[in-house]
Amino acid sequence: MKKLTTPTTVYEDKQYFYVTDHLGSSAWVTDRTCFILQHIQYLPFGEIFINQETTARRFENDFKFLGKELDSETGYTKTDNRYYWAEAGVFLSVDPLAEARAWISPYNYSQNNPVGRKDPTGRLDDEWEMNKATGRITWKNDNKHYDANGKEVDRLFNSKGESIEVSKGVLSQPQPNKEEFQTYAFPNVNEAEGFYYFSAESSNVEWTFADINLYGESIGYVGTDYREGSTGMPERYENQYGHNIQRMSHSHPPPGGPPSYNIWIGGGKGKVGDLNNARDSRYNYQREVYDVSKRTIYGYDRYTSIPTSNQTPMWNYIKKKY
């Protein structure tokens, strides 16, 4: 490879390469000429067993066990969520998802099985499952999953054994109102929409997807309140984000159907439905209904005409999802 040097870009001689072991821990460190600067081996729980450094050149590697930074002052390893004490083989604070494993100490490292497991994040949110009848998402186990780029991800399974990758940490977001509804925020709005379609097709309840503009960035929200024939999630998102909503879609589980309208519910509430709710809303944005049975997306907004009893509705057919 040709050396690149310009008046404004000086070639960096201090380049270091980390060669990891099967756990991702730094085992060898070399410079750009492959000269070995450091060799490290670890005991099962991460305590340093061998630490060999060259005498020809002084080099201090801060990233050791699991590839995480070792705090030189405390001797603790900084994982993604907690400090880890390798000499004792325990974390120094409670697992944020400890309630999912009441049968083991919340301070344990890799369920006390450091040979067969690793825990670079300090939490146990790896595999999840969705209840088909209710749409509820619950933690399943801590099997590790990685995407095509080698990045650790969570995986959500449905009742058929089908699954979807979800960015790590999304499904473990706190759900203080989980008895009433679940809602998840995605920094990547495209990932949120894919998660929405998967969830809608994997359960018997209605799901809602909202594309929210916050400080110039699109954030995706997906949620359900476990109901089959209707959902209050669009109203929840409207109350919280209002004019920041750019687009919102909710699903119609089988038998499906296009946007509803003029449903008489009595009790002084009169006629309701998707078109009625849009007309009565203070906010105008692109609205959609995803018909799960036909895998069809219908679009409407605040000004879509509500058909009378003798009119045939003219739906704004957008596309078919394949």
RODO-2510 file (C-alpha; in nm, 4 decimals, decimal comma):
residues 322
     n   res          X          Y          Z
     1     m     0,0000     0,0000     0,0000
     2     k     0,1399     0,3388    -0,0993
     3     k     0,2253     0,5836     0,1765
     4     l     0,0160     0,9003     0,1698
     5     t     0,1868     1,2210     0,2815
     6     t     0,0786     1,5762     0,2029
     7     p     0,1725     1,9129     0,3534
     8     t    -0,1526     1,9076     0,5521
     9     t    -0,1755     1,5357     0,6202
    10     v     0,1231     1,3788     0,7910
    11     y     0,1369     1,0023     0,8026
    12     e     0,0665     0,8812     1,1563
    13     d     0,3459     0,6549     1,2751
    14     k     0,1726     0,5682     1,6003
    15     q    -0,0715     0,3129     1,4651
    16     y    -0,1544     0,0132     1,6820
    17     f    -0,3361    -0,3072     1,5968
    18     y    -0,5235    -0,5192     1,8485
    19     v    -0,5477    -0,8940     1,7946
    20     t    -0,8279    -1,0372     2,0062
    21     d    -0,9027    -1,3784     2,1477
    22     h    -1,2350    -1,5652     2,1218
    23     l    -1,3967    -1,3310     2,3785
    24     g    -1,2896    -1,0105     2,2093
    25     s    -1,0202    -0,9452     2,4705
    26     s    -0,6927    -0,7871     2,3623
    27     a    -0,4405    -1,0709     2,3330
    28     w    -0,1675    -0,9137     2,1202
    29     v    -0,0893    -0,5520     2,0363
    30     t     0,1425    -0,4633     1,7469
    31     d     0,2538    -0,1485     1,5698
    32     r     0,2066    -0,0915     1,1966
    33     t     0,5193    -0,2958     1,1174
    34     c     0,3754    -0,5951     1,3105
    35     f     0,6298    -0,5473     1,5879
    36     i     0,4764    -0,7013     1,9019
    37     l     0,4348    -0,4494     2,1818
    38     q     0,2250    -0,6456     2,4300
    39     h     0,0947    -0,9973     2,4938
    40     i    -0,1849    -1,0614     2,7463
    41     q    -0,3602    -1,3750     2,8696
    42     y    -0,6535    -1,3885     3,1099
    43     l    -0,8015    -1,6156     3,3725
    44     p    -1,1633    -1,7247     3,3016
    45     f    -1,3290    -1,4330     3,4840
    46     g    -1,0999    -1,1757     3,3223
    47     e    -0,8204    -1,1345     3,5745
    48     i    -0,4888    -1,0780     3,3957
    49     f    -0,2761    -1,3939     3,4048
    50     i     0,0132    -1,2956     3,1768
    51     n     0,1120    -0,9426     3,0782
    52     q     0,4266    -0,9252     2,8660
    53     e     0,5476    -0,5922     2,7296
    54     t     0,8423    -0,5143     2,5067
    55     t     1,1362    -0,3365     2,6653
    56     a     1,2268    -0,1732     2,3343
    57     r     0,9335     0,0669     2,3402
    58     r     0,7020     0,1736     2,6203
    59     f     0,3342     0,1105     2,5442
    60     e     0,0313     0,0963     2,7732
    61     n    -0,2861    -0,0647     2,6425
    62     d    -0,6023     0,0488     2,8235
    63     f    -0,8361    -0,1952     2,6461
    64     k    -0,8051    -0,5433     2,7850
    65     f    -1,0707    -0,7971     2,8948
    66     l    -1,3640    -0,8168     2,6463
    67     g    -1,1995    -0,5319     2,4571
    68     k    -1,3283    -0,2907     2,7218
    69     e    -1,1362    -0,0143     2,8937
    70     l    -0,9645    -0,0999     3,2199
    71     d    -0,9840     0,1914     3,4638
    72     s    -0,6244     0,2396     3,5798
    73     e    -0,7303     0,4096     3,9040
    74     t    -0,9823     0,1530     4,0283
    75     g    -0,8788    -0,1593     3,8402
    76     y    -1,2386    -0,2095     3,7249
    77     t    -1,3462    -0,2866     3,3680
    78     k    -1,5930    -0,0443     3,2091
    79     t    -1,8605    -0,2457     3,0275
    80     d    -2,1416    -0,0725     2,8409
    81     n    -2,3685    -0,0469     3,1455
    82     r    -2,1755    -0,1385     3,4616
    83     y    -1,8315    -0,1616     3,6154
    84     y    -1,6918    -0,5146     3,6359
    85     w    -1,4454    -0,6371     3,8993
    86     a    -1,2502    -0,9174     3,7315
    87     e    -1,0574    -1,0233     4,0425
    88     a    -1,3844    -1,1051     4,2196
    89     g    -1,5770    -1,2097     3,9088
    90     v    -1,8746    -0,9803     3,9815
    91     f    -2,0305    -0,6565     3,8635
    92     l    -2,0369    -0,3683     4,1098
    93     s    -2,4015    -0,2736     4,0560
    94     v    -2,7302    -0,4506     3,9946
    95     d    -2,8165    -0,5792     3,6467
    96     p    -3,0722    -0,3336     3,4980
    97     l    -3,2793    -0,6359     3,3934
    98     a    -3,2317    -0,8343     3,7131
    99     e    -3,6042    -0,9079     3,7512
   100     a    -3,5851    -1,1385     3,4501
   101     r    -3,3559    -1,3750     3,6467
   102     a    -3,4727    -1,3845     4,0058
   103     w    -3,2964    -1,7163     4,0561
   104     i    -2,9418    -1,5762     4,0324
   105     s    -2,7473    -1,2886     4,1871
   106     p    -2,7950    -0,9588     3,9976
   107     y    -2,4199    -0,9015     4,0355
   108     n    -2,3167    -1,2236     3,8568
   109     y    -2,0966    -1,2268     3,5488
   110     s    -2,2188    -1,4444     3,2583
   111     q    -2,4271    -1,6623     3,4937
   112     n    -2,0997    -1,7755     3,6547
   113     n    -2,0049    -1,9519     3,3315
   114     p    -1,7172    -1,7431     3,1886
   115     v    -1,5965    -2,0262     2,9640
   116     g    -1,9234    -2,0697     2,7756
   117     r    -2,0533    -1,7111     2,7919
   118     k    -1,9430    -1,3496     2,7806
   119     d    -2,1136    -1,0272     2,8866
   120     p    -1,9542    -0,7157     2,7339
   121     t    -2,2654    -0,5043     2,7902
   122     g    -2,3385    -0,5824     3,1545
   123     r    -2,7018    -0,6736     3,0900
   124     l    -2,8994    -0,9716     2,9653
   125     d    -3,1248    -0,8417     2,6882
   126     d    -3,0487    -1,0639     2,3923
   127     e    -3,3448    -1,2746     2,2812
   128     w    -3,7105    -1,1748     2,3061
   129     e    -4,0457    -1,3204     2,2036
   130     m    -4,3860    -1,1821     2,1095
   131     n    -4,7174    -1,3246     2,2287
   132     k    -4,9377    -1,3710     1,9221
   133     a    -5,2663    -1,3130     2,1063
   134     t    -5,1670    -0,9992     2,2971
   135     g    -4,8614    -0,8637     2,1144
   136     r    -4,6715    -0,8408     2,4436
   137     i    -4,2945    -0,8602     2,4111
   138     t    -4,1039    -1,0386     2,6868
   139     w    -3,7449    -1,1413     2,7449
   140     k    -3,6690    -1,5012     2,6429
   141     n    -3,3001    -1,5788     2,7018
   142     d    -2,9512    -1,4358     2,6661
   143     n    -2,8386    -1,6065     2,3457
   144     k    -2,5979    -1,3818     2,1589
   145     h    -2,6762    -1,2552     1,8082
   146     y    -2,4702    -1,0460     1,5673
   147     d    -2,5562    -0,8622     1,2469
   148     a    -2,3698    -0,8871     0,9163
   149     n    -2,1130    -0,6346     1,0401
   150     g    -2,0390    -0,8291     1,3568
   151     k    -2,2288    -0,5864     1,5806
   152     e    -2,4216    -0,7430     1,8672
   153     v    -2,7987    -0,7119     1,8297
   154     d    -3,1127    -0,8394     1,9973
   155     r    -3,3512    -1,0727     1,8176
   156     l    -3,7308    -1,0793     1,8447
   157     f    -3,9127    -1,4068     1,7717
   158     n    -4,2785    -1,4607     1,6879
   159     s    -4,4903    -1,7707     1,7497
   160     k    -4,3837    -1,9212     1,4143
   161     g    -4,0162    -1,9044     1,5030
   162     e    -3,9591    -1,6178     1,2599
   163     s    -3,7398    -1,3375     1,3884
   164     i    -3,6112    -0,9874     1,3258
   165     e    -3,2916    -0,8143     1,4351
   166     v    -3,3394    -0,5192     1,6686
   167     s    -3,0693    -0,2729     1,7731
   168     k    -2,9358    -0,3648     2,1132
   169     g    -3,1070    -0,1832     2,3973
   170     v    -3,4327    -0,0972     2,2188
   171     l    -3,6385    -0,3856     2,3570
   172     s    -3,5017    -0,3350     2,7082
   173     q    -3,6256     0,0245     2,7279
   174     p    -3,8221     0,0798     3,0528
   175     q    -4,1958     0,0167     3,0206
   176     p    -4,3523     0,1854     3,3261
   177     n    -4,7045     0,1383     3,1840
   178     k    -4,6537    -0,2102     3,0419
   179     e    -4,9896    -0,3323     3,1753
   180     e    -5,1596    -0,0744     2,9503
   181     f    -4,9223    -0,0482     2,6552
   182     q    -4,5673    -0,0950     2,5291
   183     t    -4,3812     0,1626     2,3209
   184     y    -4,0293     0,1612     2,1761
   185     a    -3,8120     0,4433     2,0419
   186     f    -3,5755     0,3812     1,7488
   187     p    -3,3009     0,6267     1,6468
   188     n    -3,3306     0,4774     1,2972
   189     v    -3,6800     0,5404     1,1589
   190     n    -3,6400     0,2748     0,8869
   191     e    -3,5630     0,0121     1,1489
   192     a    -3,8702     0,1252     1,3417
   193     e    -4,0934     0,0830     1,0373
   194     g    -3,9571    -0,2652     0,9671
   195     f    -4,0166    -0,3590     1,3307
   196     y    -4,3729    -0,2250     1,2993
   197     y    -4,4571    -0,4431     0,9992
   198     f    -4,3048    -0,7508     1,1623
   199     s    -4,5020    -0,6911     1,4829
   200     a    -4,8278    -0,6270     1,2965
   201     e    -4,7901    -0,9519     1,1034
   202     s    -4,6874    -1,1504     1,4121
   203     s    -4,9811    -1,0737     1,6428
   204     n    -5,3586    -1,0363     1,6536
   205     v    -5,3553    -0,6789     1,7850
   206     e    -5,3188    -0,3345     1,6332
   207     w    -4,9764    -0,1701     1,6238
   208     t    -4,8855     0,1928     1,5603
   209     f    -4,5769     0,3429     1,3948
   210     a    -4,4950     0,7143     1,4218
   211     d    -4,2250     0,9091     1,2386
   212     i    -4,1402     1,1987     1,4716
   213     n    -3,9183     1,4970     1,3891
   214     l    -3,7223     1,5897     1,7012
   215     y    -3,4640     1,8670     1,6674
   216     g    -3,4306     1,8033     1,2946
   217     e    -3,3848     1,4266     1,3269
   218     s    -3,6408     1,1582     1,2420
   219     i    -3,7092     0,9236     1,5330
   220     g    -3,9320     0,6180     1,5002
   221     y    -4,1788     0,5088     1,7676
   222     v    -4,3668     0,1792     1,7628
   223     g    -4,6236     0,0683     2,0198
   224     t    -4,9358    -0,1301     2,0998
   225     d    -5,2017    -0,1230     2,3701
   226     y    -5,2887    -0,4905     2,3104
   227     r    -5,6289    -0,4203     2,1498
   228     e    -5,7670    -0,5969     1,8418
   229     g    -6,0485    -0,3814     1,7009
   230     s    -5,9105    -0,0388     1,7821
   231     t    -5,6092     0,1342     1,9318
   232     g    -5,5436     0,4438     2,1377
   233     m    -5,1732     0,4630     2,0479
   234     p    -5,2152     0,7286     1,7740
   235     e    -5,3856     0,9539     2,0278
   236     r    -5,1066     0,8898     2,2808
   237     y    -4,8421     0,9879     2,0259
   238     e    -5,0421     1,2939     1,9200
   239     n    -5,0756     1,4098     2,2802
   240     q    -4,7030     1,3710     2,3334
   241     y    -4,5520     1,4877     2,0036
   242     g    -4,8272     1,6885     1,8285
   243     h    -4,6928     1,8984     1,5406
   244     n    -4,3655     1,7013     1,5389
   245     i    -4,5423     1,4030     1,3822
   246     q    -4,4526     1,3628     1,0139
   247     r    -4,6291     1,0347     0,9403
   248     m    -4,8218     0,7776     1,1406
   249     s    -4,9510     0,4337     1,0516
   250     h    -5,1547     0,1791     1,2427
   251     s    -5,2333    -0,1788     1,1494
   252     h    -5,5605    -0,3619     1,0957
   253     p    -5,5072    -0,7272     1,1898
   254     p    -5,7029    -1,0002     1,0070
   255     p    -5,9596    -0,9766     0,8621
   256     g    -5,8004    -0,6369     0,7965
   257     g    -5,9639    -0,3669     0,5906
   258     p    -5,9030    -0,0033     0,4880
   259     p    -5,9453     0,2996     0,7178
   260     s    -6,2659     0,2792     0,9208
   261     y    -6,5313     0,5505     0,9474
   262     n    -6,8751     0,6296     1,0924
   263     i    -6,8757     0,3515     1,3515
   264     w    -7,1631     0,4163     1,5927
   265     i    -7,0598     0,3451     1,9517
   266     g    -7,3382     0,5176     2,1458
   267     g    -7,2989     0,6626     2,4927
   268     g    -7,3108     1,0121     2,3504
   269     k    -6,9881     0,9643     2,1559
   270     g    -7,1581     0,9314     1,8196
   271     k    -6,9669     0,8124     1,5157
   272     v    -6,5995     0,7290     1,5301
   273     g    -6,3402     0,5680     1,3062
   274     d    -6,0041     0,6368     1,1456
   275     l    -6,1411     0,9045     0,9128
   276     n    -6,3515     1,0607     1,1875
   277     n    -6,0536     1,0744     1,4237
   278     a    -5,8357     1,2334     1,1556
   279     r    -6,1008     1,4964     1,0795
   280     d    -6,1355     1,5854     1,4486
   281     s    -5,7597     1,6010     1,5106
   282     r    -5,5748     1,9309     1,5498
   283     y    -5,2799     1,7925     1,3555
   284     n    -5,2480     1,7292     0,9850
   285     y    -4,9884     1,4764     0,8734
   286     q    -4,9748     1,1732     0,6463
   287     r    -5,1769     0,8892     0,7985
   288     e    -5,1789     0,5266     0,6934
   289     v    -5,3574     0,2021     0,7644
   290     y    -5,1696    -0,1215     0,7074
   291     d    -5,4123    -0,3990     0,6085
   292     v    -5,2251    -0,7062     0,7317
   293     s    -5,4399    -0,9601     0,5442
   294     k    -5,3869    -0,7952     0,2049
   295     r    -5,0436    -0,6523     0,2930
   296     t    -5,1762    -0,3251     0,1581
   297     i    -5,1140     0,0294     0,2803
   298     y    -5,3881     0,2925     0,2535
   299     g    -5,3197     0,6623     0,2961
   300     y    -5,5459     0,9376     0,4241
   301     d    -5,5258     1,2650     0,6141
   302     r    -5,7353     1,5177     0,8006
   303     y    -5,9121     1,6297     0,4832
   304     t    -6,0032     1,2902     0,3384
   305     s    -6,3776     1,2878     0,2670
   306     i    -6,5915     1,0657     0,4858
   307     p    -6,8302     0,8749     0,2570
   308     t    -7,2039     0,8900     0,3188
   309     s    -7,4160     0,5774     0,3320
   310     n    -7,4766     0,5799    -0,0448
   311     q    -7,1201     0,6603    -0,1505
   312     t    -6,8408     0,4238    -0,2433
   313     p    -6,5220     0,5192    -0,0569
   314     m    -6,2330     0,6319    -0,2759
   315     w    -5,9270     0,5171    -0,0851
   316     n    -5,5867     0,6647    -0,1464
   317     y    -5,4131     0,3381    -0,2231
   318     i    -5,0414     0,3882    -0,1631
   319     k    -4,8630     0,0586    -0,2163
   320     k    -4,8591    -0,3079    -0,1438
   321     k    -4,6048    -0,4372     0,1050
   322     y    -4,4225    -0,7470    -0,0156
***
